[in-house]
Amino acid sequence: MNTVVLLILIGMLILFLLKVPIYVSMGLTGIALMLTRGGIKWGIISQYLYTGTNSFTLLSIPLFLLAAKLMNTGGITRRLFAFCMKVVGWLPGGLGHVNVLASVIFAGMSGTAVSDAGGLGSIEIQAMRENGFDNEFACCVTAASSTLGPIIPPSIPLVVYATVSGASVGALFMAGIVPGIVMALIMMALVFFYAKKRNYPKTKFPTGKEFLKALKEGILPLMAPVILLVGIYGGVFTPTESAAVVVMYSLLLDVFIYRELTFQKFLNILKETVRDAVTIALIIAGATLFGYVATRAKIPQMILTAMTSAVSNKVIFLLILNVFLLIIGCFLETASAITIVVPLIMPLLKAFGVNLTQFGLIIVLNLMIGLLTPPFGLVLFVVSKIGNISIGRFSRALLPWLCALLIALLLVTFIPGLSLWLPTALGMSV
């Protein structure tokens, strides 16, 4: 690789470590790379900054963010938790299983790990403490299960990935269902192990009357993921339009059914949504410019040449790629990592015959694991604050859960059918 180009890329990493905003770091790096290719072209800069965010698919991001915040504010998450308590609370380690199942259902509406951790997390941790569970265990289950949010559809990271890679959003959404269920089962197996070892409590098996009462309370929130999946597969609306559907459905429940959303709360939610959405849009804009200039500077080709000369086996390539992505996930926010990494490694994926839909699940799962690891794991910090536990102590307690997630990652990486079976069965192009 050209020495000047290498120094510029190192400079970008230094900017990241200095906590310069991601979009600024990538934009400056793109401009610096331009200087090595004949000078700054302001027209190209403005064109690609605009092109990066001028996408119909990206409209779903602020809408999914808004939907998640509405659910956490309007009492939907509380009702979901109560329903899950009746379904699996009677298993050994009951509330641990409830925690995982609630995340599975909430994942079908929110699309983000942080929304799950911040919204459901406070309810789950408090309930587990009050019922005799160790605080460390409660925090670990909450953090690990929140990673299901972007795997089970809908998923904001998968929308970002689809925008960058050109993969089908609908196929990616369907591809996440089976891996998400596998992840949930692995976590529930770990909960069962701890419950037997530490004699954690469980609730009594619900009577038919108790179950029907919980179902009556939870049926409307439970219908949200059903409406989304049936609507997308049935061709009623696109994956992007599904975000608007879930927002309208959440508003309907919060305002007219449960009546727990005040006008002031709604204004605060809108402000938070705009702030978060603009941040993601700026990252995508900066990454689009960087990706264009990096391609012109032949950086992907250089990486491809270096990798293919050292590795010729697909299995070894996938192992190295996973290690690389796990490291990236420790230092970069999810949307930033996807928009930076994917354009650079696309030639490698094609060279080794890695399916783009399957890789979408691989990269998102890697980055979700990164959300649980220091130094920049956002879910780690959110749950640490909610659970009032130190980062060091929390990180050590999370190790078995990280191992469980790594097992799921290896299954998704080396068994393509986990990701591709459902979209293929539904006749989608993968």
FIDREN-251497 format. One record per residue (C-alpha): y, x, z; residue in one letter; residue number from 0. Coordinates in pm, 1 decimal, always signed. Each point is the difference from the previous one (the first is absolute). Example, Ala and Ser with C-alpha at 12.3 -4.5 7.8 and 13.67 -1.06 7.14 Angstrom:
2
<<-450.0; +1230.0; +780.0>; "A"; 0>
<<+344.0; +137.0; -66.0>; "S"; 1>
This chain:
430
<<+0.0; +0.0; +0.0>; "M"; 0>
<<+349.4; +121.3; -84.4>; "N"; 1>
<<+150.3; +179.7; +301.3>; "T"; 2>
<<+332.6; -187.2; -21.2>; "V"; 3>
<<-176.9; -337.2; -17.7>; "V"; 4>
<<-217.3; +94.4; +297.4>; "L"; 5>
<<+307.1; +97.1; +204.4>; "L"; 6>
<<+165.9; -332.5; -85.5>; "I"; 7>
<<-307.0; -192.9; +117.2>; "L"; 8>
<<-8.5; +202.6; +321.0>; "I"; 9>
<<+367.4; -86.9; +41.1>; "G"; 10>
<<-89.5; -370.7; -20.5>; "M"; 11>
<<-257.1; +45.0; +277.6>; "L"; 12>
<<+262.1; +173.8; +214.0>; "I"; 13>
<<+236.9; -293.2; -55.0>; "L"; 14>
<<-275.7; -237.8; +115.7>; "F"; 15>
<<-55.1; +206.6; +315.8>; "L"; 16>
<<+376.0; +1.2; +65.7>; "L"; 17>
<<-18.7; -382.2; -10.0>; "K"; 18>
<<+231.9; -31.5; -298.2>; "V"; 19>
<<-55.3; -355.5; -136.5>; "P"; 20>
<<-302.4; -4.5; -232.2>; "I"; 21>
<<+188.4; -146.0; -296.8>; "Y"; 22>
<<+274.9; +264.3; +34.1>; "V"; 23>
<<-256.5; +280.1; +19.3>; "S"; 24>
<<-183.0; -119.5; -311.6>; "M"; 25>
<<+323.1; -63.6; -190.5>; "G"; 26>
<<+136.1; +347.3; +76.7>; "L"; 27>
<<-334.3; +155.3; -94.0>; "T"; 28>
<<+0.8; -188.7; -327.9>; "G"; 29>
<<+352.0; +124.1; -79.7>; "I"; 30>
<<-98.6; +356.4; +93.3>; "A"; 31>
<<-301.1; -20.2; -233.8>; "L"; 32>
<<+232.2; -128.4; -273.2>; "M"; 33>
<<+202.8; +318.2; +28.6>; "L"; 34>
<<-313.0; +196.6; -94.2>; "T"; 35>
<<-40.1; -216.9; -312.1>; "R"; 36>
<<+340.4; +50.1; -160.8>; "G"; 37>
<<+251.5; -157.9; +238.5>; "G"; 38>
<<+83.0; -326.2; +175.5>; "I"; 39>
<<-14.0; -313.9; -216.5>; "K"; 40>
<<+192.3; -267.8; +188.9>; "W"; 41>
<<-103.4; -275.2; -239.4>; "G"; 42>
<<-368.1; +70.3; +67.0>; "I"; 43>
<<+61.8; +3.0; +376.5>; "I"; 44>
<<+167.1; -342.0; -1.3>; "S"; 45>
<<-260.1; -138.1; -240.1>; "Q"; 46>
<<-301.1; +96.1; +211.7>; "Y"; 47>
<<+159.5; -92.9; +332.7>; "L"; 48>
<<+50.7; -347.9; -145.9>; "Y"; 49>
<<-335.7; -18.5; -177.6>; "T"; 50>
<<-189.0; +83.7; +319.4>; "G"; 51>
<<+112.4; -319.8; +171.6>; "T"; 52>
<<+27.6; -226.4; -305.0>; "N"; 53>
<<-348.0; -146.0; +37.1>; "S"; 54>
<<-116.0; -359.1; +43.6>; "F"; 55>
<<-294.1; +124.5; +208.2>; "T"; 56>
<<+232.7; +156.9; +257.2>; "L"; 57>
<<+156.0; -339.9; +73.9>; "L"; 58>
<<-301.1; -71.2; +218.5>; "S"; 59>
<<+85.4; +277.6; +247.1>; "I"; 60>
<<+304.9; -160.6; +169.9>; "P"; 61>
<<-177.9; -336.2; -7.8>; "L"; 62>
<<-314.0; +130.0; +174.2>; "F"; 63>
<<+221.9; +178.1; +254.0>; "L"; 64>
<<+185.0; -326.9; +63.4>; "L"; 65>
<<-325.4; -194.9; +34.0>; "A"; 66>
<<-138.5; +243.2; +259.6>; "A"; 67>
<<+318.6; -18.8; +208.9>; "K"; 68>
<<+2.3; -380.5; -16.4>; "L"; 69>
<<-359.4; -11.9; +124.9>; "M"; 70>
<<+71.0; +230.2; +291.7>; "N"; 71>
<<+310.7; -193.8; +102.5>; "T"; 72>
<<-113.5; -357.6; -51.1>; "G"; 73>
<<-316.5; -8.8; +211.8>; "G"; 74>
<<-251.4; +22.3; -284.4>; "I"; 75>
<<-153.8; +321.6; +133.9>; "T"; 76>
<<-45.3; -151.1; +346.5>; "R"; 77>
<<-197.2; -292.2; -140.8>; "R"; 78>
<<-214.5; +232.4; -210.7>; "L"; 79>
<<-85.1; +202.6; +309.0>; "F"; 80>
<<-99.9; -312.1; +193.9>; "A"; 81>
<<-229.5; -111.0; -281.8>; "F"; 82>
<<-166.6; +342.4; -26.8>; "C"; 83>
<<-60.7; -8.7; +375.3>; "M"; 84>
<<-229.3; -300.2; -42.0>; "K"; 85>
<<-178.7; +145.9; -303.2>; "V"; 86>
<<-99.6; +346.9; +128.7>; "V"; 87>
<<+131.3; +24.5; +358.6>; "G"; 88>
<<-349.6; -70.1; +137.7>; "W"; 89>
<<-144.5; +321.2; -151.3>; "L"; 90>
<<-32.4; +308.6; +226.5>; "P"; 91>
<<+350.6; +147.4; +23.1>; "G"; 92>
<<+134.3; -338.7; -111.2>; "G"; 93>
<<+372.9; +70.1; -29.0>; "L"; 94>
<<-68.3; +320.0; -193.7>; "G"; 95>
<<-178.3; -206.2; -266.7>; "H"; 96>
<<+279.7; -257.4; +14.6>; "V"; 97>
<<+247.2; +281.2; -66.2>; "N"; 98>
<<-185.9; +107.4; -316.1>; "V"; 99>
<<-57.6; -353.3; -134.0>; "L"; 100>
<<+365.0; -94.6; +57.8>; "A"; 101>
<<+105.2; +304.2; -202.6>; "S"; 102>
<<-236.0; -100.0; -282.0>; "V"; 103>
<<+158.7; -345.6; -20.2>; "I"; 104>
<<+357.0; +124.0; +45.8>; "F"; 105>
<<-62.2; +260.6; -270.6>; "A"; 106>
<<-55.5; -289.2; -239.5>; "G"; 107>
<<+362.7; -99.3; +45.6>; "M"; 108>
<<+215.4; +300.6; +87.3>; "S"; 109>
<<-101.2; +301.7; -211.4>; "G"; 110>
<<+124.4; +263.5; +245.5>; "T"; 111>
<<-153.4; +196.7; +288.1>; "A"; 112>
<<+322.5; +26.8; +200.2>; "V"; 113>
<<+51.1; -379.9; -0.8>; "S"; 114>
<<-351.5; -43.6; +134.3>; "D"; 115>
<<+46.0; +265.6; +268.7>; "A"; 116>
<<+343.8; -121.4; +103.7>; "G"; 117>
<<-67.0; -374.6; -16.8>; "G"; 118>
<<-360.5; -57.4; +100.5>; "L"; 119>
<<-7.1; +324.1; +198.9>; "G"; 120>
<<+221.0; -115.4; +286.9>; "S"; 121>
<<-207.9; -318.0; +43.4>; "I"; 122>
<<-332.8; +183.6; -25.4>; "E"; 123>
<<+76.5; +287.1; +236.8>; "I"; 124>
<<+142.8; -228.6; +268.9>; "Q"; 125>
<<-302.0; -232.3; -18.4>; "A"; 126>
<<-246.7; +289.3; +17.1>; "M"; 127>
<<+174.2; +156.9; +300.4>; "R"; 128>
<<+0.6; -330.1; +187.1>; "E"; 129>
<<-373.8; -36.6; -60.7>; "N"; 130>
<<-106.5; +338.1; +135.4>; "G"; 131>
<<+0.2; +223.8; -308.1>; "F"; 132>
<<+124.7; +359.3; +23.7>; "D"; 133>
<<+347.7; +43.4; -143.8>; "N"; 134>
<<-118.6; +290.0; -220.0>; "E"; 135>
<<-277.2; -212.5; -150.4>; "F"; 136>
<<+234.7; -294.6; -60.7>; "A"; 137>
<<+251.1; +222.9; -177.2>; "C"; 138>
<<-269.5; +170.1; -209.9>; "C"; 139>
<<-153.1; -326.5; -124.0>; "V"; 140>
<<+345.7; -136.3; -80.3>; "T"; 141>
<<+106.6; +309.9; -193.3>; "A"; 142>
<<-328.3; +41.3; -190.5>; "A"; 143>
<<-28.7; -366.7; -97.3>; "S"; 144>
<<+359.6; -5.0; -128.6>; "S"; 145>
<<-111.5; +227.8; -285.8>; "T"; 146>
<<-175.0; -305.2; -146.5>; "L"; 147>
<<+340.8; -147.2; -89.9>; "G"; 148>
<<+52.2; +192.6; -325.1>; "P"; 149>
<<-371.0; +0.3; -98.1>; "I"; 150>
<<-72.5; -373.6; +8.0>; "I"; 151>
<<+224.8; -184.3; -249.5>; "P"; 152>
<<+291.0; -43.3; -26.2>; "P"; 153>
<<+111.2; +362.1; +39.9>; "S"; 154>
<<+341.7; +158.9; -40.9>; "I"; 155>
<<-140.0; +355.0; -49.1>; "P"; 156>
<<-232.3; -129.3; -274.4>; "L"; 157>
<<+298.2; -163.7; -172.7>; "V"; 158>
<<+183.5; +334.3; +8.9>; "V"; 159>
<<-311.2; +176.0; -130.3>; "Y"; 160>
<<-37.5; -252.2; -284.2>; "A"; 161>
<<+362.9; +57.0; -99.6>; "T"; 162>
<<-45.8; +377.5; -15.4>; "V"; 163>
<<-350.7; +14.9; -151.4>; "S"; 164>
<<-2.1; -299.3; -232.1>; "G"; 165>
<<-311.1; -146.0; +166.4>; "A"; 166>
<<-36.4; -378.2; +25.9>; "S"; 167>
<<+143.9; -146.7; +321.3>; "V"; 168>
<<-247.0; -289.0; -12.3>; "G"; 169>
<<-299.2; +233.2; -36.3>; "A"; 170>
<<+128.3; +220.9; +281.8>; "L"; 171>
<<+41.5; -300.3; +229.9>; "F"; 172>
<<-355.4; -119.6; -65.8>; "M"; 173>
<<-132.2; +356.9; +30.3>; "A"; 174>
<<+127.3; +23.8; +357.5>; "G"; 175>
<<-198.4; -293.0; +139.5>; "I"; 176>
<<-347.4; +159.7; +30.7>; "V"; 177>
<<+127.3; +339.1; +131.7>; "P"; 178>
<<+212.9; -191.5; +251.4>; "G"; 179>
<<-303.0; -191.2; +126.5>; "I"; 180>
<<-201.8; +324.0; +22.2>; "V"; 181>
<<+279.0; +162.3; +202.5>; "M"; 182>
<<+14.3; -299.9; +234.9>; "A"; 183>
<<-378.6; +8.7; +57.6>; "L"; 184>
<<+10.0; +373.5; +77.8>; "I"; 185>
<<+279.1; -56.9; +253.0>; "M"; 186>
<<-184.4; -290.8; +160.0>; "M"; 187>
<<-311.3; +219.5; +31.9>; "A"; 188>
<<+212.7; +256.1; +186.2>; "L"; 189>
<<+141.3; -274.9; +224.6>; "V"; 190>
<<-356.6; -111.2; +76.9>; "F"; 191>
<<-97.0; +357.9; +91.1>; "F"; 192>
<<+294.3; +40.0; +240.6>; "Y"; 193>
<<-59.3; -346.3; +147.2>; "A"; 194>
<<-359.6; +84.7; +89.7>; "K"; 195>
<<+93.2; +344.4; +130.4>; "K"; 196>
<<+294.7; -115.7; +214.7>; "R"; 197>
<<-119.5; -353.7; +75.9>; "N"; 198>
<<+307.9; -166.2; -150.1>; "Y"; 199>
<<+34.4; -377.0; +56.4>; "P"; 200>
<<-58.5; -281.3; -245.0>; "K"; 201>
<<+99.2; -364.9; -1.2>; "T"; 202>
<<-248.0; -283.5; +36.4>; "K"; 203>
<<-144.6; -153.1; -313.8>; "F"; 204>
<<+237.3; -280.7; -102.1>; "P"; 205>
<<-105.1; -360.0; +8.0>; "T"; 206>
<<+27.6; -201.2; -317.8>; "G"; 207>
<<+309.1; -173.1; +137.8>; "K"; 208>
<<+170.5; +332.2; +83.9>; "E"; 209>
<<-77.1; +143.5; -342.5>; "F"; 210>
<<+131.9; -308.3; -181.4>; "L"; 211>
<<+319.7; +11.9; +206.0>; "K"; 212>
<<+56.0; +367.3; -91.4>; "A"; 213>
<<-82.5; -74.9; -363.8>; "L"; 214>
<<+250.9; -284.7; -0.6>; "K"; 215>
<<+269.8; +235.8; +131.0>; "E"; 216>
<<-91.4; +281.8; -237.5>; "G"; 217>
<<-96.5; -183.0; -318.6>; "I"; 218>
<<+344.0; +5.8; -159.4>; "L"; 219>
<<+56.0; +377.2; +47.2>; "P"; 220>
<<-359.8; +58.9; -114.9>; "L"; 221>
<<+72.7; -180.1; -325.1>; "M"; 222>
<<+259.5; +260.5; -107.1>; "A"; 223>
<<-245.0; +268.9; -123.6>; "P"; 224>
<<-219.7; -270.9; -154.1>; "V"; 225>
<<+294.6; -140.2; -197.0>; "I"; 226>
<<+93.0; +349.7; -117.0>; "L"; 227>
<<-346.4; +100.6; -119.4>; "L"; 228>
<<-82.4; -333.9; -163.4>; "V"; 229>
<<+344.0; -9.4; -164.1>; "G"; 230>
<<-24.7; +352.9; -138.3>; "I"; 231>
<<-358.5; -30.3; -122.1>; "Y"; 232>
<<+53.2; -352.9; -129.5>; "G"; 233>
<<+295.3; +112.1; -209.8>; "G"; 234>
<<+243.0; -231.0; +180.4>; "V"; 235>
<<+233.0; +289.9; +74.7>; "F"; 236>
<<+9.8; +376.6; -47.2>; "T"; 237>
<<-45.4; +249.3; +287.6>; "P"; 238>
<<+377.6; +55.2; -6.9>; "T"; 239>
<<+71.0; -371.9; +17.2>; "E"; 240>
<<-250.1; -33.0; +284.9>; "S"; 241>
<<+249.2; +181.3; +222.5>; "A"; 242>
<<+251.5; -282.0; -52.4>; "A"; 243>
<<-273.8; -255.0; +73.2>; "V"; 244>
<<-88.4; +158.5; +334.2>; "V"; 245>
<<+370.3; +17.1; +97.6>; "V"; 246>
<<+47.2; -370.7; -73.3>; "M"; 247>
<<-320.1; -85.3; +185.5>; "Y"; 248>
<<+108.1; +205.1; +305.4>; "S"; 249>
<<+342.1; -168.1; -1.1>; "L"; 250>
<<-165.7; -341.0; -22.5>; "L"; 251>
<<-213.4; +72.2; +305.7>; "L"; 252>
<<+276.7; +165.3; +203.1>; "D"; 253>
<<+274.7; -255.2; -70.8>; "V"; 254>
<<-170.5; -336.5; -48.8>; "F"; 255>
<<-339.1; +26.0; +174.4>; "I"; 256>
<<+40.5; +234.7; +297.8>; "Y"; 257>
<<+382.4; -12.2; +17.2>; "R"; 258>
<<+24.5; +343.6; +160.1>; "E"; 259>
<<+233.7; +168.8; -249.4>; "L"; 260>
<<+371.0; -26.6; +79.2>; "T"; 261>
<<+275.6; +65.0; -252.6>; "F"; 262>
<<+110.8; +314.0; +187.5>; "Q"; 263>
<<-355.6; +138.9; +0.2>; "K"; 264>
<<-22.0; -69.6; -371.8>; "F"; 265>
<<+323.3; +190.4; -68.0>; "L"; 266>
<<-127.9; +298.4; +200.5>; "N"; 267>
<<-326.7; -6.7; -196.3>; "I"; 268>
<<+189.8; -2.2; -330.2>; "L"; 269>
<<+208.0; +301.6; +108.5>; "K"; 270>
<<-310.7; +196.5; +100.6>; "E"; 271>
<<-175.6; -93.1; -324.7>; "T"; 272>
<<+292.7; +111.2; -217.0>; "V"; 273>
<<+23.1; +329.5; +188.0>; "R"; 274>
<<-371.3; +76.1; -35.5>; "D"; 275>
<<-18.0; -113.1; -363.5>; "A"; 276>
<<+301.6; +208.6; -104.2>; "V"; 277>
<<-154.1; +305.5; +166.4>; "T"; 278>
<<-321.1; -43.6; -201.8>; "I"; 279>
<<+197.1; -63.8; -321.3>; "A"; 280>
<<+202.1; +320.5; +46.6>; "L"; 281>
<<-320.8; +197.5; +54.4>; "I"; 282>
<<-152.4; -142.3; -318.6>; "I"; 283>
<<+319.1; +72.5; -197.7>; "A"; 284>
<<+9.4; +363.1; +117.5>; "G"; 285>
<<-372.4; +41.8; -62.1>; "A"; 286>
<<+28.5; -139.9; -354.0>; "T"; 287>
<<+265.0; +258.6; -88.1>; "L"; 288>
<<-202.8; +276.1; +162.6>; "F"; 289>
<<-317.2; -110.6; -180.9>; "G"; 290>
<<+172.9; +2.0; -338.6>; "Y"; 291>
<<+152.4; +344.5; +45.8>; "V"; 292>
<<-322.6; +139.0; +150.7>; "A"; 293>
<<-191.3; -121.8; -305.5>; "T"; 294>
<<+254.9; +159.3; -233.5>; "R"; 295>
<<-35.0; +323.9; +197.7>; "A"; 296>
<<-378.8; -23.8; -57.1>; "K"; 297>
<<-76.9; +7.0; +373.7>; "I"; 298>
<<-295.4; -245.3; -31.1>; "P"; 299>
<<-148.7; +213.7; -275.5>; "Q"; 300>
<<+35.5; +310.0; +218.8>; "M"; 301>
<<-175.2; -175.9; +287.3>; "I"; 302>
<<-270.3; -126.4; -236.3>; "L"; 303>
<<-61.7; +348.9; -137.1>; "T"; 304>
<<-18.1; +150.8; +349.2>; "A"; 305>
<<-238.4; -268.1; +128.7>; "M"; 306>
<<-233.6; -16.6; -298.7>; "T"; 307>
<<-30.6; +376.8; -11.9>; "S"; 308>
<<-106.2; +7.8; +365.6>; "A"; 309>
<<-198.1; -327.8; +19.4>; "V"; 310>
<<-224.6; -155.4; -262.3>; "S"; 311>
<<-204.3; -236.0; +219.3>; "N"; 312>
<<+132.8; -354.8; +52.5>; "K"; 313>
<<-137.9; -24.7; +355.4>; "V"; 314>
<<+170.7; +323.3; +107.0>; "I"; 315>
<<+320.4; -113.9; -170.9>; "F"; 316>
<<-0.1; -329.9; +191.1>; "L"; 317>
<<-62.3; +177.8; +331.4>; "L"; 318>
<<+287.9; +242.2; -64.1>; "I"; 319>
<<+222.8; -287.5; -111.7>; "L"; 320>
<<-74.2; -196.1; +318.5>; "N"; 321>
<<+83.3; +300.1; +219.0>; "V"; 322>
<<+323.9; +46.1; -192.6>; "F"; 323>
<<+92.7; -368.4; +38.2>; "L"; 324>
<<-83.8; +0.7; +371.8>; "L"; 325>
<<+239.9; +291.4; +47.6>; "I"; 326>
<<+266.9; -173.1; -209.3>; "I"; 327>
<<-44.0; -314.8; +210.2>; "G"; 328>
<<+80.4; +194.7; +315.5>; "C"; 329>
<<+345.2; +92.5; -128.5>; "F"; 330>
<<+119.9; -265.3; -246.6>; "L"; 331>
<<+69.1; -372.6; +23.0>; "E"; 332>
<<-246.7; -206.5; -205.9>; "T"; 333>
<<+224.4; -110.9; -288.7>; "A"; 334>
<<+144.9; +351.0; -28.9>; "S"; 335>
<<-342.4; +161.7; -12.2>; "A"; 336>
<<-127.0; -237.9; -267.8>; "I"; 337>
<<+304.1; +37.5; -224.0>; "T"; 338>
<<-1.9; +380.6; +28.5>; "I"; 339>
<<-372.0; +74.3; -19.2>; "V"; 340>
<<-138.2; -251.4; -252.4>; "V"; 341>
<<+201.8; +112.4; -306.8>; "P"; 342>
<<-93.9; +361.4; +70.6>; "L"; 343>
<<-375.4; -57.8; +28.3>; "I"; 344>
<<-45.3; -265.4; -271.2>; "M"; 345>
<<-121.1; +264.7; -250.2>; "P"; 346>
<<-256.9; +118.0; +256.3>; "L"; 347>
<<-130.0; -354.0; +55.4>; "L"; 348>
<<-48.3; -45.0; -373.9>; "K"; 349>
<<-159.0; +343.7; -39.9>; "A"; 350>
<<-260.4; -71.2; +269.6>; "F"; 351>
<<-51.8; -364.1; -98.9>; "G"; 352>
<<+126.3; -155.3; +323.1>; "V"; 353>
<<+64.5; -373.0; -37.4>; "N"; 354>
<<+365.5; -87.5; +64.9>; "L"; 355>
<<-81.5; -319.7; +190.0>; "T"; 356>
<<-244.5; +180.6; +227.9>; "Q"; 357>
<<+246.6; +283.6; +52.5>; "F"; 358>
<<+264.2; -251.0; +110.4>; "G"; 359>
<<-220.8; -85.1; +297.5>; "L"; 360>
<<-78.1; +367.1; +63.0>; "I"; 361>
<<+362.7; +109.3; +17.6>; "I"; 362>
<<+114.9; -298.1; +208.3>; "V"; 363>
<<-283.5; +44.4; +251.6>; "L"; 364>
<<+82.1; +371.0; +28.8>; "N"; 365>
<<+364.2; -80.7; +65.2>; "L"; 366>
<<-91.4; -268.6; +254.1>; "M"; 367>
<<-192.4; +263.9; +194.2>; "I"; 368>
<<+317.1; +209.5; -19.3>; "G"; 369>
<<+189.2; -281.0; +177.3>; "L"; 370>
<<-218.0; +66.9; +306.1>; "L"; 371>
<<+54.9; +375.8; +11.6>; "T"; 372>
<<+286.2; +221.4; +120.7>; "P"; 373>
<<+259.1; +122.5; -77.4>; "P"; 374>
<<+136.0; -298.7; -196.6>; "F"; 375>
<<-258.6; -276.8; +43.3>; "G"; 376>
<<+211.3; -315.8; +18.9>; "L"; 377>
<<-273.3; -227.3; +138.7>; "V"; 378>
<<-75.5; +268.0; +260.1>; "L"; 379>
<<+360.5; -17.4; +123.1>; "F"; 380>
<<+23.5; -381.4; -14.3>; "V"; 381>
<<-317.8; -57.3; +202.9>; "V"; 382>
<<+87.0; +285.3; +236.5>; "S"; 383>
<<+324.8; -177.6; +81.6>; "K"; 384>
<<-159.0; -344.3; +33.4>; "I"; 385>
<<-287.9; +132.2; +211.4>; "G"; 386>
<<+215.3; +236.9; +207.3>; "N"; 387>
<<-232.1; +295.5; -63.1>; "I"; 388>
<<+93.5; +360.3; -80.0>; "S"; 389>
<<-49.3; +123.6; -355.7>; "I"; 390>
<<-223.3; +289.1; +114.3>; "G"; 391>
<<-229.2; -217.0; +208.4>; "R"; 392>
<<-8.3; -269.7; -267.5>; "F"; 393>
<<-81.6; +249.6; -277.0>; "S"; 394>
<<-299.2; +135.5; +193.9>; "R"; 395>
<<-130.7; -350.5; +71.6>; "A"; 396>
<<+26.5; -88.3; -370.9>; "L"; 397>
<<-243.5; +271.2; -115.5>; "L"; 398>
<<-314.3; -221.9; -3.8>; "P"; 399>
<<+193.1; -267.5; -190.1>; "W"; 400>
<<+121.7; +253.6; -252.6>; "L"; 401>
<<-362.7; +106.6; -50.2>; "C"; 402>
<<-93.9; -363.7; -64.5>; "A"; 403>
<<+277.2; -29.0; -259.6>; "L"; 404>
<<-112.6; +325.3; -162.5>; "L"; 405>
<<-350.8; -145.3; -37.6>; "I"; 406>
<<+154.4; -301.0; -174.5>; "A"; 407>
<<+203.7; +236.2; -220.7>; "L"; 408>
<<-312.3; +189.4; -109.2>; "L"; 409>
<<-176.6; -328.1; -81.9>; "L"; 410>
<<+294.0; -119.3; -212.3>; "V"; 411>
<<+23.9; +340.6; -170.5>; "T"; 412>
<<-364.9; +46.2; -93.2>; "F"; 413>
<<-117.2; -359.5; -45.2>; "I"; 414>
<<+225.7; -136.0; -277.1>; "P"; 415>
<<-171.5; -337.5; +18.8>; "G"; 416>
<<+165.4; -73.4; +334.9>; "L"; 417>
<<+335.9; -14.2; -175.0>; "S"; 418>
<<-95.3; -102.3; -352.0>; "L"; 419>
<<-275.3; -257.4; +46.8>; "W"; 420>
<<+220.7; -299.6; +87.6>; "L"; 421>
<<+273.8; +41.4; -264.9>; "P"; 422>
<<-270.4; +68.3; -260.4>; "T"; 423>
<<-195.7; -309.9; +109.4>; "A"; 424>
<<+319.1; -203.9; -34.4>; "L"; 425>
<<+45.8; +124.7; -355.5>; "G"; 426>
<<+301.1; +218.8; +73.3>; "M"; 427>
<<+71.1; +318.2; -189.2>; "S"; 428>
<<-42.8; +305.6; +222.9>; "V"; 429>
